[in-house]
Amino acid sequence: MTDPELTQDALAGIGTRLRNLRQARGLNLHDLADLSGVPPSTISKIENLRMNPSLVHAINLARALDENLGFLIRRNRETTPDFSVVRSSARPRMDLPEMSLGLEDLHGDFERGVLEARLGVIGPGASSGEEPMRHEGEELCHVLSGAIRYSIEGEIVDLGPGDTLQFVCEDAHRWQNTHNGETRVVWVFSDKLSF
């Protein structure tokens, strides 16, 4: 069950965080657009809270700013802890209604720049979009319930409960919920290749 206040709190600062990161790196809207492939008008709408970013835009903006996807829902903090415990009742959540996708942080405040983990709750028929994604790092998808289909460089991989897929994210990929109901997955992402 989604906590609506948590969701709103998580989303409320997206525009401010995006603008602050962009400005801290000395980038104007057009610079960030060139680096991310996200149109300047879209970046402006996100920064001014007139639009939530799509998952693809969020990934591309994070990559362009040398951040992980967690920058969108990160709360302000001064230090990085030595370990992190994330209680199920207090996971920050970001809803992407246009994709029928909810993402809950599993990695909390622990970020040494290597891994991100998210619980994905994917609505029936939802997908990552028509266009394949490419980004840095590796991705691992473990299916908790339902079914998901990945296309990786044109090869189809169907996953059901208990199945796990790992791949290099620079390979063109997309996914789709092929279950007639909600599909729940654990996604683990790394910013860099592990070699």
Sequence and secondary structure as in RCSB ss.txt:
>XXXX:A:sequence
MTDPELTQDALAGIGTRLRNLRQARGLNLHDLADLSGVPPSTISKIENLRMNPSLVHAINLARALDENLGFLIRR
NRETTPDFSVVRSSARPRMDLPEMSLGLEDLHGDFERGVLEARLGVIGPGASSGEEPMRHEGEELCHVLSGAIRY
SIEGEIVDLGPGDTLQFVCEDAHRWQNTHNGETRVVWVFSDKLSF
>XXXX:A:secstr
   HHHHHHHHHTHHHHHHHHHHHTT  HHHHHHHH   HHHHHHHHTTS    HHHHHHHHHHTT  GGGGT  
  SS  SS    GGG  EEEEGGGTEEEEESSTT  SSSEEEEEEEE TT BS SS B  SSEEEEEEEES EEE
EETTEEEEE TT EEEEETTS EEEEE SSS EEEEEEEESS   
